[in-house]
Structure formats: C-alpha cells, structure tokens
Amino acid sequence: MATSGFQHLTLDERRSLFRMQEARLGVSGMAARLGRHRSTIYRMLGRSRFGDADDQLLRGGERAADGAAR
C-alpha cells in the first residue's frame, strides 16, 4: 500500500501560520516559508476559520498530549 507523504503541521508551524495570516501574508508566501504545499496551508486555514486561533492551537496540543498519555 502506498502512503501519501502528508505530515501534519507541528504546533510551532501552526503558530507561525497564524502569525503570518495576521500579518496578511499570502498563502503562497506562507507555504514557501514553512516549506509546505499551498494546499496544506489552505486546508489548515479552512479548519481554523472560526474562533480564537490560539485557543484552538492550545486545545489541539492538549488533545495530542491526552492521547499520548492514554
């Protein structure tokens, strides 16, 4: 079975992404700075459209830590 080469963005990458979004950097620029494909950036921004970005980032990190502790 072939695997996709997709890797999730790290918490630091997501924080950087949202800082770049606040600075109104374009998606292509964000992707280039993070070394990711534009579609990955669009997907991440689409998932986090509503609510406070930092709150969502922290909750996502807590969920990952909770899963690892189980």
BALOBA-1460 file (C-alpha; in Angstrom, 3 decimals):
// residues 70
<rec num="1" residu="m" x="0.000" y="0.000" z="0.000"/>
<rec num="2" residu="a" x="1.392" y="3.409" z="-0.921"/>
<rec num="3" residu="t" x="1.455" y="6.132" z="1.689"/>
<rec num="4" residu="s" x="0.740" y="9.795" z="0.978"/>
<rec num="5" residu="g" x="3.750" y="11.922" z="2.040"/>
<rec num="6" residu="f" x="1.482" y="14.090" z="4.182"/>
<rec num="7" residu="q" x="2.697" y="15.099" z="7.619"/>
<rec num="8" residu="h" x="0.612" y="17.188" z="9.994"/>
<rec num="9" residu="l" x="1.784" y="20.689" z="10.825"/>
<rec num="10" residu="t" x="3.532" y="20.903" z="14.160"/>
<rec num="11" residu="l" x="2.226" y="23.218" z="16.860"/>
<rec num="12" residu="d" x="5.079" y="25.647" z="16.147"/>
<rec num="13" residu="e" x="4.248" y="25.606" z="12.427"/>
<rec num="14" residu="r" x="0.579" y="26.308" z="13.179"/>
<rec num="15" residu="r" x="1.506" y="29.201" z="15.438"/>
<rec num="16" residu="s" x="3.768" y="30.604" z="12.716"/>
<rec num="17" residu="l" x="0.995" y="30.139" z="10.170"/>
<rec num="18" residu="f" x="-1.468" y="32.178" z="12.209"/>
<rec num="19" residu="r" x="1.098" y="34.925" z="12.832"/>
<rec num="20" residu="m" x="1.712" y="35.108" z="9.093"/>
<rec num="21" residu="q" x="-2.046" y="35.204" z="8.496"/>
<rec num="22" residu="e" x="-2.390" y="38.113" z="10.927"/>
<rec num="23" residu="a" x="0.412" y="39.860" z="9.016"/>
<rec num="24" residu="r" x="-1.678" y="39.305" z="5.853"/>
<rec num="25" residu="l" x="0.984" y="37.266" z="4.075"/>
<rec num="26" residu="g" x="-0.400" y="35.387" z="1.057"/>
<rec num="27" residu="v" x="-0.883" y="31.639" z="1.091"/>
<rec num="28" residu="s" x="1.958" y="31.076" z="-1.382"/>
<rec num="29" residu="g" x="4.305" y="33.076" z="0.852"/>
<rec num="30" residu="m" x="3.193" y="31.158" z="3.947"/>
<rec num="31" residu="a" x="3.716" y="27.839" z="2.164"/>
<rec num="32" residu="a" x="7.180" y="28.857" z="0.988"/>
<rec num="33" residu="r" x="8.272" y="29.975" z="4.461"/>
<rec num="34" residu="l" x="7.014" y="26.774" z="6.070"/>
<rec num="35" residu="g" x="8.278" y="24.526" z="3.270"/>
<rec num="36" residu="r" x="4.768" y="23.117" z="2.726"/>
<rec num="37" residu="h" x="2.438" y="22.871" z="-0.245"/>
<rec num="38" residu="r" x="-0.165" y="25.612" z="-0.715"/>
<rec num="39" residu="s" x="-2.986" y="23.090" z="-0.383"/>
<rec num="40" residu="t" x="-1.764" y="22.164" z="3.109"/>
<rec num="41" residu="i" x="-1.921" y="25.830" z="4.127"/>
<rec num="42" residu="y" x="-5.390" y="26.301" z="2.611"/>
<rec num="43" residu="r" x="-6.623" y="23.197" z="4.436"/>
<rec num="44" residu="m" x="-5.260" y="24.379" z="7.764"/>
<rec num="45" residu="l" x="-6.689" y="27.873" z="7.374"/>
<rec num="46" residu="g" x="-10.051" y="26.420" z="6.382"/>
<rec num="47" residu="r" x="-10.178" y="24.261" z="9.504"/>
<rec num="48" residu="s" x="-9.421" y="27.181" z="11.779"/>
<rec num="49" residu="r" x="-11.663" y="29.821" z="10.268"/>
<rec num="50" residu="f" x="-13.869" y="30.287" z="13.344"/>
<rec num="51" residu="g" x="-12.897" y="31.060" z="16.935"/>
<rec num="52" residu="d" x="-9.712" y="32.222" z="18.552"/>
<rec num="53" residu="a" x="-6.707" y="30.729" z="16.761"/>
<rec num="54" residu="d" x="-4.535" y="30.472" z="19.878"/>
<rec num="55" residu="d" x="-7.326" y="28.773" z="21.806"/>
<rec num="56" residu="q" x="-7.740" y="26.215" z="19.030"/>
<rec num="57" residu="l" x="-3.993" y="25.636" z="18.857"/>
<rec num="58" residu="l" x="-3.759" y="25.041" z="22.582"/>
<rec num="59" residu="r" x="-6.735" y="22.690" z="22.634"/>
<rec num="60" residu="g" x="-5.252" y="20.752" z="19.717"/>
<rec num="61" residu="g" x="-1.978" y="20.404" z="21.602"/>
<rec num="62" residu="e" x="-3.779" y="19.279" z="24.738"/>
<rec num="63" residu="r" x="-5.696" y="16.634" z="22.803"/>
<rec num="64" residu="a" x="-2.465" y="15.267" z="21.363"/>
<rec num="65" residu="a" x="-0.892" y="15.160" z="24.827"/>
<rec num="66" residu="d" x="-4.006" y="13.455" z="26.250"/>
<rec num="67" residu="g" x="-3.853" y="10.818" z="23.526"/>
<rec num="68" residu="a" x="-0.179" y="10.150" z="24.178"/>
<rec num="69" residu="a" x="-0.811" y="9.782" z="27.912"/>
<rec num="70" residu="r" x="-3.521" y="7.131" z="27.397"/>
